[in-house]
Amino acid sequence: MKQASRRTFMFQVVATGTALVASRAAVAQLGPAVPETDPTAVALGYKEDTTKVDAKKFPKHSASQKCSNCALWVGKPTDAAGGCSLFAGKSVKGNGWCSAWAKKA
């Protein structure tokens, strides 16, 4: 097994730190809110308020499911709005929901 050099280790530390800072900056600069009329939002059944999801159309939906506790959420669970991996450059409401909701690990 090849032993990593100190130079390689330091490069990896700096690269990881830079990536973390860049991702925090991206979260801090949220884009415009995704309107419910956005074509992708319509296709996913996105609603800004999870309590307004059509239960007949989405029978697996639960009121406890919301963007802020989804695996695709980019931000703190307590944020009112944040990023979503599906809507690049745009923000979604923390209390929102769409059919791509996935439980955080």
C-alpha distances in whole Angstrom, upper triangle without the diagonal:
4,6,9,13,16,18,15,16,19,20,19,21,24,23,23,26,28,28,29,32,33,33,35,38,38,39,41,43,44,46,49,50,49,53,54,55,52,51,48,49,52,50,48,51,50,52,52,53,52,55,57,55,57,56,58,55,52,53,49,50,50,51,48,46,46,44,43,41,40,36,37,39,37,39,40,41,45,45,48,46,43,41,40,37,40,42,41,42,45,45,46,48,47,49,49,48,47,46,42,42,39,38,36,33
4,6,9,13,14,12,13,17,17,16,19,21,21,21,24,26,26,28,30,31,31,34,36,36,38,40,41,43,44,48,49,49,52,53,55,51,51,48,49,52,50,48,51,50,52,52,53,52,55,57,55,57,57,58,56,53,54,50,50,51,52,49,47,46,44,43,41,40,36,37,38,37,38,39,41,44,44,47,46,42,40,39,37,40,42,39,41,44,44,46,48,46,49,49,48,47,46,43,42,39,39,36,34
4,6,10,12,10,10,14,15,14,16,19,19,20,22,24,25,26,28,29,30,32,34,35,36,38,40,42,44,47,48,48,52,53,55,51,51,48,49,52,50,48,51,50,52,51,53,51,55,56,55,57,57,59,56,53,54,50,50,50,51,48,46,46,43,42,40,39,36,36,38,36,37,38,40,43,43,46,45,41,39,39,37,40,42,39,41,43,44,45,47,45,48,48,47,47,47,43,42,39,39,36,33
4,7,8,6,7,10,11,11,13,15,16,16,19,21,21,23,25,26,27,29,31,32,33,35,37,38,40,44,45,45,49,50,52,49,49,45,46,50,48,46,49,47,49,49,50,49,53,54,52,55,55,57,54,51,52,49,48,49,49,46,44,43,41,39,38,37,34,34,35,33,34,35,37,40,40,43,42,38,36,36,34,37,39,36,37,40,41,42,44,42,46,46,45,45,45,41,40,38,37,34,32
4,5,5,6,9,10,11,13,15,16,17,19,20,21,23,25,26,27,29,31,32,34,35,37,39,41,45,46,46,50,52,53,50,50,47,48,51,50,48,51,49,51,50,52,51,54,56,54,57,57,59,57,54,55,51,51,51,51,48,46,45,42,41,40,39,36,36,37,34,35,36,39,41,41,44,43,39,37,38,35,39,40,37,38,41,42,43,45,44,47,47,47,47,47,43,43,40,39,36,34
4,5,5,6,9,10,11,12,14,15,17,18,20,21,23,24,26,27,29,30,32,33,35,37,40,43,45,45,49,51,53,50,50,47,48,51,50,48,50,48,50,49,51,50,53,55,54,57,57,59,57,54,55,51,51,50,51,48,45,44,42,40,39,38,35,35,36,33,34,34,37,39,39,43,41,38,36,37,35,38,40,37,37,40,40,42,44,43,46,46,46,46,47,43,42,40,39,36,34
4,5,5,6,9,10,11,12,14,15,17,18,20,21,23,24,26,27,29,31,32,33,36,38,41,43,44,48,49,51,48,48,45,46,50,49,47,49,47,49,48,50,49,53,54,53,56,56,59,56,53,55,51,50,50,51,48,45,44,41,39,39,38,35,35,35,32,33,34,37,39,39,42,40,37,35,36,34,37,38,35,35,38,39,41,43,42,45,45,45,45,46,42,42,40,39,36,34
4,6,5,6,9,10,11,12,14,15,16,18,20,21,23,25,26,27,29,30,32,34,36,40,41,42,45,47,48,45,45,42,43,47,46,44,46,44,47,46,47,47,50,52,50,53,53,55,53,50,51,48,47,47,48,45,43,41,38,37,37,35,32,32,32,30,31,32,35,37,37,40,38,35,33,33,31,34,35,32,33,36,37,39,41,40,43,43,43,42,43,39,39,36,36,33,31
4,5,5,6,9,10,11,12,14,15,17,19,20,21,23,25,26,27,29,31,33,35,39,40,41,44,46,48,45,45,42,43,46,45,43,45,43,45,44,46,45,49,50,49,52,52,54,52,49,50,46,46,45,46,43,41,39,37,35,34,34,30,30,31,28,29,30,33,35,35,38,36,33,31,32,30,34,35,32,33,35,36,37,39,38,41,41,41,41,42,38,37,35,34,31,29
4,5,5,6,9,10,11,12,14,16,17,18,20,21,23,24,26,27,29,31,34,37,39,40,44,46,47,44,45,42,43,46,45,43,46,43,45,44,45,45,49,50,49,52,52,55,52,49,51,47,46,46,46,43,41,39,37,35,35,34,31,31,31,28,28,29,32,34,34,37,35,32,31,32,30,34,34,31,32,34,35,37,39,37,41,41,41,41,42,39,38,36,35,32,30
4,5,5,6,9,10,11,12,14,15,16,18,20,21,23,25,26,27,30,31,35,37,38,42,43,45,42,42,39,40,44,43,41,44,41,43,42,44,44,47,49,47,50,51,53,50,48,49,46,45,45,45,42,40,38,35,34,34,33,30,29,29,26,27,29,32,34,33,36,34,31,29,30,28,31,32,29,29,32,33,35,37,36,40,40,40,40,40,37,36,34,34,31,30
4,5,5,6,9,10,11,12,14,15,17,18,20,21,23,24,26,28,30,34,35,36,39,41,43,40,40,37,38,41,40,38,41,39,41,40,41,41,44,46,44,47,48,50,47,44,46,43,42,42,42,39,37,35,32,31,31,30,26,26,26,24,25,26,29,31,31,34,32,28,27,27,25,29,30,27,28,30,31,33,35,33,37,37,37,37,37,34,33,31,31,27,26
4,6,5,6,9,10,11,12,14,16,17,19,20,22,23,25,27,29,33,34,35,39,41,43,40,41,37,38,42,41,38,41,38,40,39,40,40,43,45,44,47,47,50,48,44,46,43,41,41,41,38,36,34,32,30,29,29,26,26,26,23,23,24,27,29,29,32,30,27,26,27,25,29,30,27,27,30,30,32,34,32,36,36,36,37,37,34,33,31,30,27,26
4,6,5,6,9,10,11,12,14,15,17,18,20,21,23,25,28,31,33,34,38,40,42,39,40,37,37,41,40,38,41,38,40,38,40,40,44,45,44,47,48,50,48,45,47,43,42,42,42,39,37,35,32,30,30,30,27,26,26,23,23,24,27,29,28,31,30,27,25,26,25,29,29,26,26,29,29,31,33,32,36,36,36,37,38,34,34,32,32,28,27
4,5,5,6,9,10,11,12,14,15,17,19,20,21,24,25,29,31,32,35,37,39,36,37,34,34,38,37,35,38,36,37,36,38,38,42,43,42,45,45,48,45,42,44,41,40,40,40,37,35,33,30,28,28,27,24,24,24,21,21,23,26,28,27,30,28,25,23,24,22,26,26,23,23,26,27,29,31,30,34,34,34,34,35,31,31,29,29,26,25
4,5,5,6,9,10,11,12,14,15,17,19,20,22,24,28,29,30,34,36,38,35,35,32,33,36,36,33,36,33,35,34,36,35,39,40,39,42,43,45,43,40,41,38,37,37,37,34,32,30,27,25,25,24,21,21,21,18,19,20,23,25,25,28,26,22,21,22,20,24,25,22,22,25,25,27,29,28,31,31,31,32,33,29,28,26,26,23,22
4,5,5,6,9,10,11,12,14,16,17,19,21,24,27,29,30,34,36,38,35,36,33,33,37,37,34,37,34,35,33,35,35,39,40,39,43,43,46,44,41,42,39,38,37,37,34,32,30,27,25,25,25,22,22,21,18,18,19,22,24,23,26,25,22,21,22,21,25,25,22,22,25,24,27,28,27,31,31,32,32,34,30,29,28,27,24,23
4,5,5,6,9,10,11,12,14,15,17,19,21,25,27,28,32,34,36,33,34,31,32,36,35,33,36,33,34,33,35,35,39,40,39,42,43,46,43,40,42,39,38,38,37,35,32,30,27,25,26,25,23,22,21,18,18,20,23,25,23,26,24,21,20,21,20,24,23,20,20,23,23,26,28,27,30,31,31,32,33,30,29,28,28,25,25
4,6,5,6,9,10,11,13,14,16,17,20,23,25,26,29,31,33,30,31,28,29,32,32,30,32,30,31,30,32,32,36,37,36,39,40,42,40,37,39,36,34,35,34,32,29,27,24,22,23,22,20,18,18,15,15,18,21,23,21,24,22,19,17,18,17,20,20,17,18,20,21,23,25,24,28,28,28,28,30,26,26,25,25,22,22
4,5,5,6,9,10,11,12,14,16,19,23,24,25,29,31,33,30,31,28,28,32,32,29,31,29,30,28,30,30,34,35,34,38,38,41,39,36,38,35,33,33,32,29,27,25,22,20,21,20,18,17,16,13,13,15,18,20,19,22,20,17,16,17,16,20,20,18,18,20,19,22,23,22,26,26,27,27,29,26,25,23,23,20,20
4,5,5,6,9,10,11,13,15,18,22,23,25,28,31,33,30,32,29,29,33,33,31,33,30,31,29,31,31,35,36,35,39,40,43,40,37,39,37,35,34,34,31,29,26,23,21,22,22,20,19,18,14,13,15,19,20,19,21,20,17,16,18,18,21,21,18,17,19,19,22,23,22,26,27,28,29,31,28,27,26,26,22,23
4,5,5,6,9,10,11,13,15,19,21,22,26,29,30,27,29,26,27,30,30,28,31,28,29,27,30,30,34,35,34,37,39,41,38,36,38,36,34,34,33,31,28,26,22,21,22,22,20,18,17,13,13,16,19,21,19,21,19,16,14,16,16,19,18,15,14,17,17,20,22,22,25,25,26,27,29,26,25,25,25,22,23
4,5,5,6,9,10,12,14,18,19,20,24,26,28,25,26,24,24,28,27,25,27,24,26,24,26,27,30,31,31,34,35,37,35,32,35,32,30,30,29,27,25,22,19,17,19,18,16,14,13,9,10,13,16,18,16,18,16,13,11,13,12,16,16,13,13,15,15,17,19,18,22,22,23,23,25,22,22,21,21,19,20
4,5,5,6,9,11,14,17,18,20,24,26,28,26,28,25,25,29,29,27,28,25,26,24,25,26,30,31,31,34,35,38,36,33,35,33,30,30,29,26,24,22,18,16,18,18,17,15,13,9,9,11,14,15,14,16,14,12,11,14,14,18,17,15,14,15,14,17,18,17,21,22,23,24,26,24,22,22,22,19,20
4,5,5,6,9,12,16,17,20,23,26,28,25,27,25,25,29,29,27,29,25,26,24,26,27,31,32,32,35,37,39,37,34,37,34,32,32,31,29,27,23,20,18,21,21,19,17,15,12,11,13,17,18,15,17,15,12,12,15,15,18,17,14,13,14,14,17,19,19,22,23,24,25,28,25,24,24,25,22,24
4,5,5,7,9,13,15,16,20,23,24,22,24,21,21,25,26,24,25,22,23,21,24,25,29,29,29,32,34,36,34,31,34,32,29,30,29,27,24,21,18,17,19,18,17,15,13,9,10,13,16,17,14,16,13,10,9,11,12,15,13,11,9,11,11,14,16,17,20,20,21,22,24,22,21,22,23,20,22
4,5,6,9,12,13,15,19,21,23,21,23,21,20,24,25,22,24,20,21,19,21,22,25,26,26,30,31,34,32,29,32,29,27,27,25,24,21,18,15,13,16,16,15,13,10,7,6,9,13,13,11,12,10,7,7,10,11,14,13,11,10,10,9,12,13,13,17,17,19,20,23,20,19,20,20,18,20
4,6,9,13,14,17,20,22,25,23,25,23,22,26,27,25,26,23,23,20,22,24,27,28,28,32,33,36,34,32,34,32,29,29,27,26,24,20,17,15,18,19,18,16,14,10,9,11,14,14,11,13,11,9,9,13,15,18,16,14,12,12,11,13,15,15,18,19,21,23,26,24,22,23,23,21,23
4,6,10,12,15,18,21,23,20,23,21,21,24,26,24,25,22,22,20,22,24,27,28,28,31,33,36,34,32,34,33,30,30,28,27,25,21,18,17,20,20,20,17,15,12,11,14,17,17,13,14,11,9,9,13,15,17,14,12,9,10,10,13,15,16,19,19,21,22,25,23,23,24,25,23,25
4,7,8,11,14,17,19,17,20,18,17,21,22,21,22,18,18,16,19,21,24,24,24,28,30,32,30,28,31,29,26,27,25,24,22,18,15,14,18,17,18,15,12,10,10,13,15,15,11,11,8,7,7,10,12,14,11,10,7,7,6,9,11,13,16,16,18,19,22,20,20,21,23,21,24
4,6,9,12,15,16,14,17,16,15,19,20,19,20,17,17,15,19,21,24,24,24,27,29,32,29,28,31,29,27,27,26,25,23,19,16,16,20,19,19,16,14,12,13,16,18,18,14,14,10,9,8,11,13,13,10,9,5,4,6,9,12,14,17,16,18,18,21,20,20,22,24,23,26
4,6,9,12,14,12,15,15,14,17,19,18,19,15,15,13,17,19,22,21,22,25,28,30,27,26,29,29,26,26,25,25,23,19,16,17,20,20,21,17,15,14,15,18,19,19,15,14,10,10,10,12,14,14,10,10,8,5,6,9,11,14,16,15,17,18,21,20,20,23,25,24,27
4,6,9,11,10,14,13,11,14,17,16,15,12,12,10,13,16,19,18,18,21,24,26,24,23,26,25,22,23,21,22,19,16,13,15,18,17,19,16,14,14,14,17,17,17,14,11,8,9,9,11,14,13,10,11,9,6,5,6,8,11,13,11,13,14,18,18,18,20,22,22,26
4,6,8,7,10,9,7,10,13,12,12,9,10,9,13,15,18,16,16,19,22,23,21,20,23,23,20,21,20,21,18,15,12,15,18,16,18,15,14,14,16,18,18,19,16,14,11,11,10,10,12,11,8,10,9,6,6,6,8,12,13,10,12,12,15,15,16,19,21,22,25
4,5,5,9,10,7,9,12,12,11,9,9,8,12,14,17,15,15,17,20,22,19,19,23,23,20,22,20,22,19,16,14,17,20,19,21,18,17,18,19,21,21,21,18,15,13,14,14,13,16,14,11,13,13,10,9,9,10,14,14,11,12,12,16,16,17,21,23,24,28
4,6,8,9,6,6,10,10,8,6,6,7,10,12,14,12,12,13,17,18,16,16,19,20,17,19,18,20,17,15,14,17,19,18,20,18,17,19,20,22,21,22,19,17,15,15,15,14,16,14,12,15,16,12,12,10,11,14,13,10,11,10,13,15,16,19,22,23,27
4,6,8,7,6,10,11,10,9,10,11,14,16,18,15,14,15,19,20,17,18,21,22,20,22,21,23,21,19,17,21,23,21,23,20,20,22,23,25,25,25,23,20,18,18,18,17,18,15,13,16,16,14,14,13,14,18,17,14,14,13,15,17,18,22,25,26,30
4,6,5,6,9,10,10,9,11,12,15,17,19,17,16,17,21,21,18,19,22,23,20,23,23,24,21,18,17,20,22,20,21,18,18,19,22,24,24,25,22,20,17,17,15,14,15,12,10,13,13,11,12,12,14,17,18,14,14,12,15,15,17,21,24,25,28
4,5,5,6,9,10,10,13,15,18,19,21,18,17,18,21,21,17,18,22,22,20,23,24,25,22,20,18,22,23,21,22,19,19,21,24,26,26,27,25,23,20,19,17,15,16,12,11,14,15,13,15,14,17,20,20,16,15,13,14,15,17,21,24,25,29
4,5,5,6,9,8,12,14,17,17,20,18,16,17,20,20,17,16,20,20,18,21,22,23,19,17,15,19,20,17,18,15,16,18,21,24,23,25,23,21,18,17,15,12,12,9,8,11,13,12,13,12,15,18,18,14,13,10,11,11,14,17,20,22,25
4,5,5,6,5,8,10,13,13,16,14,13,14,17,18,15,14,18,18,16,18,18,20,16,14,13,16,18,16,17,14,15,17,19,22,21,22,20,18,16,15,14,12,13,9,9,12,14,11,12,10,12,15,15,11,10,8,10,10,12,16,19,21,24
4,5,5,6,9,12,14,14,17,14,12,13,15,16,12,13,17,17,16,19,19,21,18,16,16,19,21,18,20,17,18,21,23,25,24,25,23,21,19,19,18,15,16,13,12,16,17,15,15,13,15,18,17,13,12,9,10,12,14,18,21,23,26
4,6,8,11,14,16,16,18,16,13,14,16,16,12,12,16,16,15,19,20,21,18,17,16,20,21,18,19,17,18,21,23,26,25,27,25,23,21,20,18,15,15,12,12,16,18,16,17,15,17,19,19,15,12,9,9,10,13,16,20,22,25
4,5,9,12,14,13,16,14,11,12,14,15,11,10,14,14,12,15,17,18,14,14,13,16,17,14,16,13,15,18,20,23,21,23,22,20,18,17,16,13,13,10,11,15,17,15,15,13,15,16,16,12,9,5,5,7,10,13,16,19,22
4,6,10,11,11,13,11,8,9,11,12,9,8,12,13,11,14,14,16,13,13,13,16,17,15,17,15,16,19,21,23,21,23,22,20,18,18,17,15,16,13,13,17,19,16,16,13,14,15,14,10,8,5,6,9,11,14,17,20,23
4,7,9,9,12,10,8,10,13,15,12,11,14,14,12,14,14,15,12,10,10,13,15,13,15,13,14,16,18,20,18,20,18,16,14,14,14,12,14,11,11,15,16,13,12,9,10,12,11,7,6,4,7,9,10,14,16,18,22
4,5,6,9,7,6,9,12,15,13,12,15,15,12,13,12,14,12,10,10,13,15,14,17,15,15,17,18,20,18,18,17,14,13,14,15,14,16,14,14,17,18,15,13,9,9,11,9,5,5,6,10,12,12,15,17,19,23
4,7,9,8,9,13,15,18,16,15,18,18,14,15,13,14,12,9,9,12,14,14,17,15,14,16,16,17,16,16,14,11,10,12,13,13,16,15,14,17,17,13,11,7,6,8,6,4,7,9,13,14,13,17,18,19,23
4,5,6,7,11,13,16,16,14,16,16,12,12,10,11,10,8,10,12,14,14,18,17,15,18,18,18,15,15,14,11,12,14,16,15,19,18,17,20,20,17,14,10,8,9,5,5,7,10,13,15,13,17,18,19,23
4,5,6,9,11,14,13,11,13,13,9,8,6,8,7,6,9,11,12,12,16,16,15,18,18,18,15,15,15,13,13,15,16,15,18,17,17,21,22,18,16,12,10,9,6,5,5,8,11,13,11,14,15,17,20
4,6,9,9,13,14,12,13,13,10,9,6,9,10,9,12,14,15,16,19,19,18,21,21,21,18,18,18,16,16,19,20,19,22,21,21,24,25,22,19,15,13,12,9,9,9,12,14,16,14,17,18,20,23
4,6,9,12,12,11,13,14,11,11,9,12,12,11,14,16,17,17,21,20,19,22,23,23,20,20,20,17,17,19,21,19,22,20,20,24,25,21,19,15,13,14,10,9,9,11,13,16,15,18,20,22,25
4,6,9,8,7,10,11,8,9,9,12,11,11,13,16,16,16,19,19,18,22,23,23,20,21,21,18,18,19,20,18,20,19,19,23,24,21,19,15,14,14,11,9,8,9,10,13,13,16,17,20,24
4,6,5,6,8,10,9,11,11,15,13,14,16,19,20,19,22,21,22,25,26,27,24,25,24,22,22,23,23,21,23,21,21,25,27,24,22,18,17,18,15,13,11,11,11,15,15,18,20,23,26
4,6,5,5,8,7,9,10,13,13,14,17,20,19,19,22,22,22,26,27,27,24,25,26,24,24,25,25,23,24,22,23,27,29,26,24,21,19,20,16,15,12,12,12,15,15,17,19,22,25
4,6,6,9,10,12,14,17,16,18,20,23,23,21,24,24,25,29,30,31,28,29,29,27,27,27,27,25,26,24,25,29,31,28,27,23,22,23,20,18,15,14,13,17,17,19,21,25,27
4,6,9,9,12,14,17,16,17,18,22,21,20,22,22,23,26,28,29,27,28,28,26,25,25,25,22,23,21,22,26,28,25,24,21,21,21,19,16,13,12,10,14,15,18,20,23,26
4,6,6,9,12,14,12,14,16,19,18,16,19,19,20,24,25,26,23,25,25,24,23,23,23,20,21,19,20,24,26,24,22,19,19,19,17,14,11,9,7,11,11,14,16,20,22
4,5,8,11,14,13,15,17,20,19,18,20,21,22,26,27,28,25,26,27,26,25,26,25,23,24,22,24,27,30,27,25,22,21,21,18,16,13,12,10,13,13,15,16,20,23
4,6,10,11,10,13,15,18,16,15,17,18,19,23,25,25,22,24,25,24,24,24,23,21,21,20,22,25,28,26,24,21,20,19,17,15,12,11,9,11,10,12,13,17,19
4,7,9,7,10,12,15,13,13,15,16,17,21,22,22,19,21,22,20,20,21,21,18,20,18,20,24,26,23,21,18,17,16,13,12,9,9,8,10,9,11,12,15,18
4,5,5,9,12,14,12,12,16,17,17,21,21,21,17,19,20,19,20,20,21,19,21,20,22,25,27,24,22,18,17,15,12,12,10,11,11,13,10,12,12,15,18
4,5,7,11,13,12,13,16,17,17,20,20,19,16,17,18,17,18,19,20,19,21,21,22,25,26,23,21,17,15,13,10,10,9,12,13,15,12,14,13,16,19
4,6,10,10,9,10,14,16,15,18,18,17,13,14,16,16,17,18,19,18,20,20,21,24,26,23,20,17,14,12,10,11,10,13,13,14,11,12,11,13,16
4,7,8,7,7,11,12,12,15,16,15,12,14,15,15,15,15,16,15,17,17,18,21,23,20,17,14,13,10,9,9,7,9,10,11,7,9,8,11,14
4,6,6,6,10,11,9,13,13,13,10,12,12,11,11,12,13,12,14,14,15,18,19,17,14,10,9,7,5,5,5,8,10,11,7,9,10,11,15
4,5,5,8,8,6,9,10,11,9,11,10,10,9,9,9,8,11,11,12,15,16,13,10,7,7,5,6,5,5,8,10,10,7,9,10,10,14
4,6,9,9,6,8,8,7,5,7,7,8,8,8,9,9,12,14,14,16,17,15,11,9,8,5,7,8,9,12,14,13,10,11,10,10,13
4,7,9,7,10,10,9,6,9,11,12,12,11,12,11,13,15,16,18,19,18,15,12,11,8,9,10,10,12,14,12,9,8,7,6,10
4,5,5,9,10,11,9,12,13,14,13,11,11,9,10,12,14,16,18,16,14,12,12,9,11,10,9,10,11,9,6,5,5,5,9
4,6,8,11,12,11,14,15,16,15,12,11,9,9,11,14,15,17,17,15,14,14,12,14,13,12,12,13,10,7,5,6,4,7
4,7,10,12,12,15,14,15,13,10,8,6,5,7,10,11,14,13,12,11,13,12,14,12,11,11,12,9,8,7,9,8,11
4,6,8,8,11,10,12,9,7,6,5,7,9,10,11,13,12,10,9,10,8,11,11,11,12,13,11,9,10,10,9,12
4,7,9,11,10,12,9,6,5,6,7,10,11,11,11,11,9,10,11,10,13,13,14,15,17,14,13,13,14,11,14
4,6,8,7,9,8,5,7,9,11,14,14,13,13,13,10,10,11,9,13,14,15,17,19,17,15,15,15,13,15
4,5,5,9,9,8,10,12,14,17,17,17,17,16,13,13,12,9,13,14,16,18,21,19,16,16,15,12,15
4,6,8,9,9,11,12,15,17,18,19,19,17,14,13,11,8,10,12,14,16,19,17,14,14,13,11,13
4,6,9,10,13,15,18,20,19,20,20,18,15,13,11,8,10,13,15,18,21,20,17,18,16,14,17
4,5,7,10,13,16,18,17,18,17,15,11,10,9,6,9,12,15,17,21,20,17,18,17,16,19
4,7,11,13,17,18,16,18,17,14,10,9,6,5,7,10,13,16,20,19,17,19,18,18,21
4,7,10,13,14,13,14,13,10,6,6,4,5,8,9,12,14,18,17,16,17,18,17,20
4,7,10,12,10,11,10,8,5,6,7,7,10,10,12,14,17,16,14,16,16,15,18
4,7,9,7,8,8,6,5,6,9,9,12,12,13,13,16,14,14,15,16,15,18
4,5,5,7,9,8,7,7,10,10,13,11,11,11,13,11,10,12,14,13,16
4,6,6,9,9,10,10,13,14,16,14,13,12,14,10,11,12,14,13,16
4,6,9,9,10,10,13,14,16,13,12,10,11,9,11,12,15,15,18
4,6,6,7,8,12,14,16,13,13,11,13,12,13,15,18,18,21
4,6,8,10,14,16,18,16,16,15,17,15,16,17,20,19,22
4,7,10,14,16,19,17,18,17,20,18,19,20,22,21,24
4,7,10,13,15,14,15,15,18,16,17,19,21,20,24
4,7,9,12,11,12,13,17,15,15,17,19,18,22
4,6,8,7,9,10,14,13,13,15,17,17,20
4,5,5,8,11,15,15,13,16,17,17,20
4,5,8,11,15,14,12,14,14,14,18
4,7,11,14,14,12,14,15,15,19
4,7,11,12,10,13,14,15,19
4,7,8,7,10,12,14,18
4,5,6,10,12,15,18
4,5,9,12,15,18
4,6,10,12,15
4,7,9,12
4,6,9
4,6
4
